[in-house]
């Protein structure tokens, strides 16, 4: 499993296994597309379903050898840890309630972790995963993958360079309409588990999409949440968990802001955005136009900065795959995340190093725990009538 890099050197592909993501699952196939794009990762094992027949059929469909297809993730962790060619990292793409137990099993087996968001369904589980990751000296990344877009990376660099001046407000939003009707009650698979408290956690909309908006706002601004005042509600009668969230934030450094998350807003298929305003300028990015940044210096005409165009920052150039106007999108951004994650894990396991600035671009277990703290604080605040609630982790 060796491949040649652009400079002619050879490098070993990172061997990974996957838990969840079998046939008819949604996000597992997306992860597999993203990890294949740079040919740095080999998917060699899996517990793709808790149903043995489905697990075996799913493994066969994507080329995993029968002896490395497992119906139980615990058996997989034990068996792969014992193999000389065992997996080096596990990719977890299960429903939320399994993230923590699966990650724990593989960390204890000495295997690094790539886990879908949210990190866990409770803050206590998140805290335990941070502690275990540190105790076992493993790498643990969380697929808050929107950080992989070139223009999101450029926005982060521009804020850090002071191009906006002192930051006054930071806003993140993720708005969808797919749960406008009670499709969860009608048995739609993806909707049914995402609105089930036993599998989704304390909040549906925040765990599913709100953590993306929160992480994006934090990533670009460099701020952490200090406190929240939240209003969570359910627009569809009878739904077991919230499908809308309006959250006020007090960010570190004195900035204020909002996180808006909705899954019942007709006309919005998948509308993710971040807006940051400073004393000197404003920046806006939208997932619907991911190759552009709207940059507005005060008193001047607004400029549209284009991926690969004049004025691209060093990091935006590094993660761009094609010249300007050769469109790149969601899968390429996700692949950027996987390429960096693979380099970080591979270097850690071989005793090498990766530039600290590059490591900081990839959300880790602490970033995942910050998301869990944000969700827990918002739920607590909502229960207290919107009272300001501490939200900083740790």
Secondary structure, DSSP 8 states (H G I E B T S, - for coil): -EEE-TTS-EEE-EEEEEES--TT-SHHHHHHHHHHTTT-EEEEEEE--SSHHHHHHHHHHHT--GGGB-S-HHHHHHHHHHSTT--SEEEE-S-GGGHHHHHHHHHHTT-EEEE-SSS-SSHHHHHHHHHHHHHHT--EEE--GGGGSHHHHHHHHHHHTTTT-SEEEEEEEEE--TTSS-TTTTT-HHHHHHT-HHHH-S-HHIIIIIHHHHHHHHHHH---EEEEEEEEE-SSTT-SS-SEEEEEEEEGGG-EEEEEEES--TT-SSEEEEEEEESSEEEEEEGGGTTEEEEEETTS--EEEETTSTT--HHHHHH--S-TTS---HHHHHHHHHHHHHHHHHHHHHT----HHHHTTS-BHHHHHHHHHHHHHHHHHHHTTS--EE----
